[in-house]
Amino acid sequence: MSHLILIIGVTVIAFPIWMTFVAATHTQEIMLKPPVPIWPGTHLFENIKLVLTEGYANRPGSVPLYITLTNSMIMALGVAIGKISISIISAFAIVYFRFPLRMLFFWAIFITLMLPIEVRIVPTYGVVASLGMLDSYPGLIIPLIASATATFLFRQFFLSVPDELAEAARVDGASPMRFFWDILLPMSRTSIAALFVIQFIYGWKQYLWPLLITTKESFYTVVMTVSRQANVVDAVPAWNLLMAMALLAMLPPVLVVVFMQRQFVRGLVETEK
């Protein structure tokens, strides 16, 4: 019975992905004729080549998908690396440095968990616009790189590190940053890997913020492009091309999860530090 439930669950989750793949392998004519095909066709590489090099059927607002994939990749990597870099340094300062009001600063960071980007999007947009960062990679990345969650997780990990390590490093004459680079950073690699996967996916799937600050097609992200072409009002969507775009949009985060699965799981469940 348990296996049957698992099979049903996997089928429910996998069926939309399968239909996306099937639709990407057919022509528009076949997709518009009932019934909708459930088996692959022979036009997959043709559709993928078309959307990658020419965009979505050469319609207004369409750009070659390799441009939007590149933008999404830059944004996702920038957000992931930026969040991890800022969070681990913040956690290191909170745990290992004794300065006035340090716990107040920590709780101020932690409280920002209750303020999603949708709440602070208007003042954030005003700051980005005043700094001239609209239609730019810094404008896409910098407002998203603060992470209270990652700071909290790194703080909890650093608190679990034995104090004897810090004392030994101090006795050996190591500076605080030497202790951070040579001891704490290597010990944090599984946590960094797990957070990288989470934050990469977070940056990759961003829609509202890129939609707000980008007006040039050369800075569109792939999620924006798929959404814009799916909501056409003056024509029938070219579902075969749209599904080919969706298939390519899913590929990078899936590959990140697949290739970093072991480190991701270890970073989430490992308790012996």
C-alpha positions as CSV (number, residue, x, y, z in Angstrom):
1,M,0.0,0.0,0.0
2,S,2.8,2.4,0.9
3,H,4.5,1.7,-2.5
4,L,1.2,2.4,-4.3
5,I,0.9,5.8,-2.5
6,L,4.5,6.6,-3.5
7,I,3.9,5.7,-7.1
8,I,0.8,7.8,-7.3
9,G,2.6,10.7,-5.7
10,V,5.5,10.5,-8.2
11,T,3.1,10.2,-11.1
12,V,1.2,13.3,-10.0
13,I,4.4,15.3,-9.7
14,A,6.1,13.9,-12.9
15,F,3.1,14.0,-15.2
16,P,3.2,17.8,-15.9
17,I,6.9,17.6,-16.6
18,W,6.3,14.7,-19.0
19,M,3.6,16.7,-20.8
20,T,6.0,19.6,-21.0
21,F,8.5,17.4,-22.7
22,V,5.9,15.9,-25.0
23,A,4.6,19.3,-26.1
24,A,8.2,20.4,-26.9
25,T,8.6,17.6,-29.3
26,H,5.6,18.4,-31.6
27,T,4.6,21.1,-34.0
28,Q,2.0,23.8,-33.3
29,E,-0.5,22.2,-35.6
30,I,-0.5,18.9,-33.7
31,M,-0.7,20.7,-30.4
32,L,-3.9,22.5,-31.5
33,K,-5.7,19.4,-32.7
34,P,-7.6,17.4,-30.1
35,P,-6.7,15.2,-28.4
36,V,-3.5,16.5,-26.9
37,P,-0.7,14.0,-27.6
38,I,0.8,12.1,-24.7
39,W,3.7,10.5,-26.5
40,P,6.8,12.3,-27.8
41,G,7.1,13.5,-31.4
42,T,10.1,14.2,-33.6
43,H,10.6,18.0,-33.5
44,L,12.3,18.4,-30.1
45,F,15.7,19.6,-31.4
46,E,14.1,21.7,-34.0
47,N,12.0,23.6,-31.5
48,I,14.9,24.0,-29.0
49,K,17.2,25.4,-31.7
50,L,14.4,27.8,-32.8
51,V,13.8,29.3,-29.3
52,L,17.5,29.3,-28.5
53,T,18.6,31.2,-31.6
54,E,15.5,33.2,-32.7
55,G,13.2,33.4,-29.7
56,Y,9.5,32.8,-29.5
57,A,8.3,32.7,-33.1
58,N,9.8,36.1,-33.8
59,R,7.0,37.8,-32.0
60,P,7.3,41.3,-30.4
61,G,9.0,41.2,-27.0
62,S,10.7,37.9,-27.8
63,V,14.5,37.5,-27.6
64,P,16.7,34.5,-28.3
65,L,16.5,32.3,-25.2
66,Y,20.2,31.9,-24.8
67,I,20.3,35.6,-23.8
68,T,17.6,35.2,-21.1
69,L,19.2,31.9,-19.9
70,T,22.5,33.8,-19.5
71,N,20.8,36.6,-17.6
72,S,19.1,34.1,-15.3
73,M,22.4,32.2,-14.7
74,I,24.3,35.4,-13.8
75,M,21.5,36.4,-11.5
76,A,21.2,33.0,-9.8
77,L,24.9,32.7,-9.3
78,G,25.2,36.3,-8.1
79,V,22.4,35.9,-5.6
80,A,23.7,32.5,-4.3
81,I,27.3,33.6,-3.9
82,G,26.3,37.0,-2.5
83,K,23.9,35.6,0.0
84,I,26.4,33.0,1.2
85,S,29.3,35.5,1.4
86,I,27.5,38.1,3.3
87,S,25.7,35.6,5.6
88,I,28.8,33.7,6.6
89,I,30.8,36.9,7.4
90,S,27.9,38.3,9.4
91,A,27.5,35.1,11.4
92,F,31.3,35.0,12.0
93,A,31.2,38.5,13.4
94,I,28.2,37.8,15.6
95,V,29.6,34.7,17.1
96,Y,33.3,35.4,17.5
97,F,33.5,39.2,18.1
98,R,32.3,40.9,21.2
99,F,31.0,44.3,20.3
100,P,28.2,46.4,21.7
101,L,24.6,45.5,20.7
102,R,25.7,42.5,18.7
103,M,22.7,40.5,19.7
104,L,20.4,43.4,18.8
105,F,22.0,43.4,15.4
106,F,21.4,39.7,15.1
107,W,17.7,39.9,16.0
108,A,17.3,42.9,13.7
109,I,18.7,40.7,10.9
110,F,16.5,37.8,12.0
111,I,13.3,39.9,12.1
112,T,13.7,40.6,8.4
113,L,12.4,37.1,7.8
114,M,9.0,38.7,8.3
115,L,9.6,41.2,5.5
116,P,9.6,39.5,2.1
117,I,10.7,41.5,-0.9
118,E,7.1,42.1,-1.9
119,V,6.6,44.3,1.2
120,R,9.8,46.4,0.7
121,I,9.7,46.4,-3.1
122,V,8.7,50.1,-3.5
123,P,11.4,51.6,-1.3
124,T,14.0,49.1,-2.7
125,Y,13.0,50.1,-6.2
126,G,13.4,53.8,-5.3
127,V,17.0,53.1,-4.0
128,V,18.0,51.1,-7.0
129,A,16.6,53.7,-9.4
130,S,18.3,56.6,-7.6
131,L,21.6,54.7,-7.8
132,G,21.2,54.2,-11.6
133,M,21.1,50.4,-11.4
134,L,17.9,49.8,-13.4
135,D,18.5,47.5,-16.4
136,S,21.8,46.2,-14.9
137,Y,23.1,43.0,-13.3
138,P,23.9,44.8,-10.0
139,G,20.3,46.0,-9.9
140,L,19.1,42.4,-10.4
141,I,21.4,40.9,-7.8
142,I,22.3,43.3,-5.0
143,P,18.8,43.9,-3.5
144,L,18.3,40.1,-3.1
145,I,21.6,39.1,-1.5
146,A,20.8,39.8,2.2
147,S,19.6,36.5,3.9
148,A,18.5,36.2,7.5
149,T,18.0,32.5,7.0
150,A,21.5,31.8,5.9
151,T,22.9,34.1,8.6
152,F,20.9,32.2,11.3
153,L,22.1,28.8,9.9
154,F,25.7,29.8,9.9
155,R,25.4,31.2,13.4
156,Q,24.0,28.0,14.7
157,F,26.8,26.0,13.0
158,F,29.5,28.3,14.4
159,L,28.1,28.0,17.9
160,S,28.5,24.2,17.6
161,V,32.2,24.5,16.8
162,P,34.3,23.8,20.0
163,D,35.8,26.8,21.6
164,E,39.1,25.0,21.9
165,L,39.6,25.4,18.2
166,A,39.5,29.2,18.5
167,E,41.7,29.1,21.6
168,A,44.3,26.9,19.8
169,A,44.3,29.2,16.8
170,R,44.8,32.2,19.1
171,V,47.7,30.5,20.9
172,D,49.3,29.7,17.5
173,G,49.1,33.4,16.6
174,A,46.4,33.1,13.9
175,S,44.5,36.3,13.2
176,P,40.7,36.2,13.3
177,M,40.5,36.1,9.5
178,R,43.2,33.4,9.3
179,F,41.0,31.3,11.7
180,F,38.0,32.0,9.5
181,W,39.7,31.0,6.2
182,D,41.8,28.0,7.4
183,I,39.4,26.4,9.9
184,L,35.8,27.7,9.8
185,L,35.4,27.9,6.1
186,P,36.6,24.3,5.3
187,M,34.4,23.0,8.1
188,S,31.4,24.9,6.6
189,R,31.6,23.4,3.1
190,T,28.6,21.1,3.4
191,S,26.4,23.9,4.8
192,I,27.7,26.1,2.0
193,A,26.8,23.5,-0.6
194,A,23.3,23.0,0.8
195,L,22.7,26.8,0.9
196,F,24.1,27.2,-2.5
197,V,21.5,24.8,-4.0
198,I,18.6,26.6,-2.2
199,Q,19.8,30.1,-3.0
200,F,20.6,29.3,-6.6
201,I,17.0,28.0,-7.2
202,Y,15.7,31.1,-5.3
203,G,17.6,33.4,-7.6
204,W,16.7,31.4,-10.7
205,K,13.0,31.5,-10.2
206,Q,12.7,35.2,-9.4
207,Y,10.0,36.9,-11.4
208,L,8.6,40.0,-9.7
209,W,11.8,41.9,-9.1
210,P,13.3,41.4,-12.6
211,L,9.9,42.3,-14.1
212,L,10.0,45.6,-12.1
213,I,13.4,46.9,-12.8
214,T,14.1,45.7,-16.4
215,T,12.8,47.4,-19.4
216,K,15.4,46.3,-21.9
217,E,14.9,42.9,-23.5
218,S,18.6,42.2,-23.2
219,F,18.2,42.0,-19.4
220,Y,15.0,39.8,-19.4
221,T,15.3,36.6,-17.4
222,V,14.1,33.2,-18.6
223,V,11.2,33.1,-16.1
224,M,10.0,36.5,-17.3
225,T,10.2,35.4,-21.0
226,V,8.2,32.3,-20.4
227,S,5.5,34.2,-18.5
228,R,5.3,37.0,-21.1
229,Q,4.9,34.6,-24.0
230,A,2.3,32.4,-22.2
231,N,0.0,35.4,-21.6
232,V,-0.4,36.7,-25.1
233,V,-3.8,38.3,-25.8
234,D,-3.7,38.8,-29.6
235,A,-2.8,35.2,-30.7
236,V,-2.8,31.6,-29.8
237,P,0.3,30.7,-27.8
238,A,2.7,28.5,-29.8
239,W,2.6,25.7,-27.2
240,N,5.4,23.7,-28.7
241,L,7.8,26.6,-28.5
242,L,6.6,27.7,-25.1
243,M,7.1,24.2,-23.7
244,A,10.5,24.0,-25.2
245,M,11.3,27.2,-23.4
246,A,9.9,25.9,-20.2
247,L,12.0,22.7,-20.6
248,L,15.2,24.7,-21.0
249,A,14.3,26.9,-18.1
250,M,13.9,23.9,-15.8
251,L,17.2,22.3,-16.9
252,P,19.8,24.4,-15.0
253,P,18.3,24.1,-11.5
254,V,17.6,20.4,-12.0
255,L,21.3,19.9,-13.0
256,V,22.4,21.8,-9.9
257,V,20.3,19.6,-7.6
258,V,21.4,16.4,-9.4
259,F,25.2,17.2,-9.3
260,M,25.1,18.6,-5.8
261,Q,22.6,16.2,-4.3
262,R,25.1,14.4,-2.0
263,Q,26.5,17.7,-0.6
264,F,23.0,19.1,-0.3
265,V,21.7,16.2,1.8
266,R,24.8,16.1,4.0
267,G,24.5,19.9,4.6
268,L,20.9,19.5,5.8
269,V,21.2,16.3,7.9
270,E,24.8,16.1,9.0
271,T,25.0,16.6,12.8
272,E,28.5,15.5,13.6
273,K,30.7,18.5,13.0
